[in-house]
Every structure is written in structure tokens, then in C-alpha cells.
């Protein structure tokens, strides 16, 4: 009896780990939405697609159980033309709040910190 309970817990732990490791469909669609909005903002700023080395989306989540789970996101864009980042801050609805550059990146009309 004890062996079957241990096996049941082991199977449950394995299932939970497997399900927890895979991103859910809604999480992936949120990342896609933020990445698409980041790419659209880059086009508005005049950044060419060939200059984009990588885009990393950092989803900001609420730390308590009140309100929506996602409170916003940041798109961190690495460009080929500089050794810094272009950061695009967005609301949970993917509305761009602000954008700024870090490091030696310089884009006209975008502040640098």
C-alpha cells in the first residue's frame, strides 16, 4: 500500500513538472502580442528590421492575487548598430507607454538613460 502511494505522488509530481514547464497558449499569445507591438513601434521609430539582433519580452506580473495577472511588459531590443538596448514599456493591453535607450544606442526622438 505504501509503495503505491509513493508511486502516485511521484507520478503526480512528474505530471505537474511537465505541465508547468510548457507555456500555456494564453501566455504564448500574450508574448506574441507584446512582440508584435514592439515590432510595430520599431517601425514607427524608423528602425529597420535588418538592424534588429534580438527582441526579448519581459512580462511584468502582479505579485499578489488582486487584479489581473499581467500588469505590463517590456520589450528589450538588441540592435546590430550599437552595444546597448532599446526598451519599449507597454501596458497589459500592449499600449506603448514609453521607449528609451540604454548604453551607447542613440535613436532620434528617444531619450537615453
N, C-alpha and C positions, 0 to 999 in steps of 0.2 A: 504494500500500500504506500509506504513512504517513498519508494523508488518512483512510482507512477506520479506522485505529487511533485517530486523534484523534476521529473521529465516534463510535466505540464508547465511548471514555472519556467523551465529552460526554453520550451517551445514558445511560450508567451513572450519572453524576453527577446528571443530571436525575431519574432514577428514584429514586435514594437520597434526594435532597432532597424529592421528593414523598412518599415513604413515611415519611420522618422527620417531616414536618410534620403528618401526620394522627395523632391519638391512637389508640392501639390499643384494641381492645374491652376488654381486661382493665384498661387504665389508666382508661378511662371508667367501668367498673363499680366500680373502687376509689374514684374520686371520688364516684360516686353513693352508694356505701355510707357513706363518711365524711359526705357532706352529709345523708343520711337520719338518721344517728346524731346529727349536730349538731342537726337539727330536732327530733328526739325529746328531746334534752337541753334544748333551749329550752322545750319544752312542760313538762318536769319542773320547770324553774325558774320557770314561770309567765309566760314572755314570750309575748305574743300574736303571732300570725302577722302581723297588720297593723303591728306595731311593727318588723318586720324589714325593713331597707332593702336589705341585700345579705348574701350569705354567700360567702366566698372560702375555698376549701380549699387549704392548702399541704401537699403531700405531702413528708414527710421521707424521703430516700433514703440508703442506705448508700454511703459513699464508696469502699469497697474491694469486692473480689469475694467476700468471705466472708459467708455468711449470706444472709438474704432481702434482696431489692432494696429493699422498702419497710419502714422501721422505725417509722413512725408518721405522724400527720398532725395538723394544727392547723386548726380551723375559726375563721376570723376573721369575726365577725358585726358588721355596722354596724347600729345601731338608729336609728330616727327620733327617739326620745325623748332622745338625748344625742349628744355630739360625740366619742365615744371608741369603743372596741371591746370586745366580749365575746369572749374567746378560749377555745376548747374544745380541750384537748390530748387526743389519743387514741393508743392503741397501734395496731399494724398490723392487729389484729383489730377495730378500731373500739371498743374499750373506753375509756370516758372516764376518764382519769387525774385531771384537774383542770380547773377552769374559773376564770377570773378576768377582771376588767375592767381596761381601760386608759382613761386620760383622765378625763372627768367622768361616766362611766357608773357607776351605782350600782344593784345588784340585791341584794335581801335574801339573806343567806347566802353571797354570793360575794365573795371578797376583791378589793380594788382595789390595783393597783400602779402 
